[in-house]
Amino acid sequence: MSEPITAVTIAALAFNEFIKSGAGELAKKSIGGGIEGVKKLRDFIKSKFAGNQRAEVAIAEIEQQGTEESLTKLTKYLDLEMDEDPAFATEIRQIAQQINNNQTVDNREYINYGRDQINIDKIDGDNTRIGGS
């Protein structure tokens, strides 16, 4: 059985695009434009912390400034909330696991040689051959 997904991982999944781009328009567009699982996770976190002023400030800082420090603050609040509310922890871990599963599938290459479908996980090397000589 795999390790449970931590608050650090969940916060990074939800807000990493803001950190990468320094909270520019690129992050807002990339998150809103196709990564529905990430948006769902981020919205779930926001709805859980609605009314928690410190957590709301940390989320706003991430979205506006995109700093690691603001992500660390949110991670602390998220970790505490996950400890206090097991149902929330279970649900948020499931959403994060779905995102991880989708990313794993996206890293595969599917090649169809006639009737045979070949699933390849990131081949490395210069002399890679499939079948034949």
C-alpha positions in Angstrom: 0.0 0.0 0.0 1.3 3.5 -0.8 1.9 6.2 1.6 -1.0 8.7 2.2 -0.7 11.9 0.3 0.6 14.7 2.5 -0.6 18.3 2.9 2.7 19.5 1.3 1.9 17.4 -1.8 -1.7 18.6 -1.9 -0.8 22.2 -1.6 1.8 21.9 -4.3 -0.6 20.2 -6.6 -3.3 22.9 -6.1 -1.1 26.0 -6.2 2.1 25.0 -8.0 1.3 26.9 -11.2 1.1 30.2 -9.2 4.5 29.5 -7.7 6.1 28.5 -11.0 5.0 31.7 -12.8 5.2 34.1 -9.9 1.4 34.6 -9.9 1.3 36.0 -13.4 -1.6 35.7 -15.9 0.1 32.5 -17.2 -0.8 30.7 -14.0 -4.4 31.9 -14.0 -4.8 30.9 -17.7 -3.1 27.5 -17.4 -5.1 26.5 -14.4 -8.4 27.7 -15.7 -7.7 26.5 -19.2 -7.6 22.7 -18.9 -6.4 21.2 -15.7 -9.8 20.6 -14.2 -8.6 18.3 -11.4 -6.2 21.0 -10.1 -8.9 23.6 -10.3 -11.3 21.3 -8.4 -8.6 20.7 -5.7 -7.9 24.4 -5.4 -11.6 25.2 -5.1 -12.1 22.5 -2.5 -9.3 23.9 -0.4 -10.7 27.5 -0.7 -14.2 26.4 0.2 -12.9 24.5 3.3 -11.0 27.6 4.5 -13.7 30.1 3.8 -14.0 32.1 7.0 -10.5 31.2 8.2 -8.9 34.5 7.8 -5.3 33.3 8.1 -5.7 30.6 5.6 -7.6 33.0 3.2 -4.7 35.4 3.5 -2.2 32.7 2.7 -4.2 31.6 -0.4 -4.4 35.2 -1.6 -0.7 35.6 -1.1 0.0 32.5 -3.2 -2.3 33.7 -6.0 -1.0 37.3 -6.0 2.7 36.9 -5.1 3.4 33.2 -5.9 6.0 32.7 -3.2 7.2 29.5 -1.5 6.7 31.2 1.9 3.0 31.7 1.2 2.7 28.0 0.1 4.4 26.9 3.3 1.9 28.9 5.4 -1.0 27.3 3.6 0.6 23.9 4.0 0.6 24.3 7.8 -3.1 25.2 7.9 -4.0 22.4 5.5 -2.0 19.9 7.6 -3.8 21.0 10.8 -7.2 20.8 9.1 -6.5 17.3 7.7 -5.6 16.1 11.2 -8.7 17.6 12.7 -11.2 16.5 10.0 -10.6 13.0 8.8 -13.5 13.2 6.2 -11.9 16.3 4.7 -8.5 14.6 4.6 -9.9 11.5 2.9 -11.7 13.5 0.2 -8.8 15.8 -0.5 -6.4 12.9 -0.8 -8.7 11.2 -3.3 -8.8 14.4 -5.4 -5.0 14.6 -5.3 -4.6 10.9 -6.1 -6.8 11.4 -9.2 -4.6 14.2 -10.3 -1.5 12.1 -9.8 -3.1 9.2 -11.7 -3.9 11.5 -14.6 -0.3 12.8 -14.7 1.0 9.3 -14.7 -1.1 8.4 -17.7 0.0 11.6 -19.5 3.7 10.5 -19.2 3.1 7.4 -21.3 3.6 7.0 -25.0 1.2 4.9 -26.9 2.4 3.5 -30.2 0.2 1.5 -32.5 2.0 -0.9 -34.9 -0.8 -2.4 -36.9 -2.9 -4.6 -34.6 -0.5 -4.4 -31.6 -0.8 -1.5 -29.2 2.4 -0.8 -27.3 2.4 1.1 -24.0 5.8 2.6 -23.3 6.9 4.4 -20.1 9.6 7.0 -20.9 12.2 5.1 -22.8 15.7 6.3 -22.3 18.8 5.4 -24.4 20.0 5.9 -27.9 19.5 2.4 -29.3 15.9 1.6 -28.3 14.2 -1.1 -30.4 10.8 -2.7 -30.2 10.5 -6.1 -31.8 12.5 -7.3 -34.7 16.2 -6.7 -35.2 
